[in-house]
């Protein structure tokens, strides 16, 4: 009897898509240890292994256009538009190649977060296909490039791919996606870290009553310079590459813990408007300060959800406004923690995928 395979295609626009998919893969392997998990992404193996500890097969990622990001807080619009135009000008060619790949692999299901090419190829190859994400590239593309002459063809192509799926699983908080007919809202998805507060405080030699704020901007390059506010009784924690030489700053490398365990062990996290850090912090009952990107379409749903479920403050001018960032951070540090949420979407996604793959 041949081993069943589930193919996962994961966008590499930062770590968010990988972080959102990883707990679903891990739970599937726990439930179905004899099923092979085949993962395709542009992330290097070393990064993938930080998120997925179980046994998987890694392959080369299919063609994809996302949003070109010079750093975590900005988008190169011209480079992004050019990438979309080039890919969708040869759509039939890359779709045929992907269809042939899937017919050779013969997976039981394809799960895409959220490359439309994977979904379209699976559909043509007769393979059950599931989209899994809180957003989609069609809506992101439309918000930035809807007026360009090539936009109609690109949007229609992506819409067809996202519409012709078994289900589009939307972990909360998610964008509306009202024009996709098979969308299904599910609970939040997040990895679970370990709370190691006392160990962390000893390693960093924190003073009594000193609080700790983690700055993390995901898997995209950090801005070249950061003007961080000084907050009384607070120690900043961030990657060595961006840590200024100050007595109120420690590096995450010196802490010696994984970024996930750090997140579960601090008093507050400062992050951009991205799904996974926000939801992971909510699962850890850790305060959140969100520094939004300019005109990012996902921001509103994240702000609305975080304001309801978390000890939350918005730094409306982002990381460029040290004073505003400091005010937001003090609000969170003085606020009351909210109860940790449960990542119920993991099991919901596993159930949907298992059904589609006839496991």
C-alpha positions, 0 to 999 in steps of 0.5 A: 500500500503506497504512503499518502502524501499531503503537499504544503506550499508556503509563501515566504513573505516573512515568517507569518505563512510558515508560522501559521501553517507549522502547527497544522502540519505538526498536529497532522503528523501526530494524528496521522504518523504514516502520512508523508508531509511534503513542504515547498517553500523558499525558506531555507531548511534551517528556518523551516526546522525552527518552526516544524520539528517533526519529520517532513520532506522539503522541496523547491518552491513553485513560482510565486509573486507576493509583495517585495519588502525592502524591510519589515515596515515597507513595500517596494511597489514597483518591484512588486507590480513587475513581479506580478506582471512577469509571472502572470504573463506566462501563467499558462506555462507555469500552470502546466509545469505545476500540473505535471509535477502534481500528477507525478507526485500524486498527493492526497491533498494540496494545502496552500498558504497562499500561492494561487498557482498551487491551488489552480494546478491541483484543481487541474490535476484532480487533486483536492485543494485547500487554501489556508490563510488569514489573507490572500494575495488577490486582495493585497494585489488589488488594494495596491495595483487595481488601477494598472492595465494588467490588473484585470487579468491578474485579479481574475486569474487569482480569483479563479484559483482561490474560488475553485478550492475545496475550502478556503480556511480563514483563521481568525483574525482574518480579512473579509474575502467576501467575494470568495465563495468557499471561505470558511472562518475558523478559530485562531492558529498559533504555535505554543511557547513555554513560559520561562520567566524566571529563567529569562530574568536570571539570564538577563540579570533584570532588576526587581520590578524591571519589565521586559519588552520584546521587539520582533518584526518577523522574518523580513529585514529590519529597518536600518535605524530604530529610535526607541524610547526610554521607558522607566523600569523597562528593558528592551529585548531585540535581535543583536543586528538592530540592538542599539548600544544602550544600558536598557537594551539586551539582545535576544541571542544573549537570552538563549531562548527561542523567539517563541519562548521569549514571546511567552516570557516577556511583559509586552511585545512590539510588533508590526501588523502581522497575524502570527506575532499578534495571535501568539502573544494573545495565546501567551496573555502578553501585552501587544503594541502594534506598529502598523505598516503604511496602507497594509490591507490587513491592518484593520482586522488585526487592530479590531481583533487585538483590541477585543482580545488582548491588552493592546495599544496601537502606535499609529505612526509606527516605529518612526515616532519614538514618543508615540511608541513610548506612550503606547508601550506604557499604556500596555505595561500599565494595563490589565492582562487579558485571559489567554486565548485558545488556538482552536483553529489548528484542530479545525484545519486538521479536520478539514484537511484530513477530510479532503485527503480521505485520511 
